[in-house]
Amino acid sequence: MSLGKVCGKLSDVIGVVSKVFLILGMIAVAFIALVSSVDSIGRYIFGSALRGASEYVETGMAVFVYGGLAMAIRERKCVIVPVFLEMMKPRLRLFFVSVGNFCCCAAGVLVSIQVFQSVVKNMSNFAYTTEVVKIPYGPFYLFGFLGLALVTIELFIVAVKDLHEGICYKKIHADNELVETVEKEAEA
């Protein structure tokens, strides 16, 4: 099996894991909405708030944020402001974005290491919990670490794809350039 096929299969597996994390993030958003609604109804209609509502929302936000980010990166749905990118030629843009993604990937590794250290500390000490409901933070640190690791891997995959496309630009986009050349000659 060639290296390209192995990388493709690995990318597919990472994509499935990213989808699972996205689904968990979507469930977390529904949970946050439910808790907020129950808390609001309880507070304003019955005069009694849901005990620990803010803690449930806080932990749900951790799952939401770290759950959906990897798939957003995979599908390139993150918010970008392409001030300089629009001025660059397509091939240069691919190299520039690739370098940026590699830098973000390196930062992701560093942040993941720090979060992993918190995971080790908090998974061994279940006394570190929320104040009211006593939800242990350890599992959420673990989910955050896994989400960050997945984001880092997705950034690496996107960066490698962009770098490959930049290197093989003429070969990949030969048909598009031919069409543009024909259109320009037809206009002249």
Salt bridges, closest charged atoms under 4 A:
ASP39 OD2 - ARG43 NH2 3.21
GLU154 OE2 - ARG74 NE 2.87
ASP162 OD1 - ARG76 NH2 2.75
GLU165 OE2 - HIS173 NE2 2.75
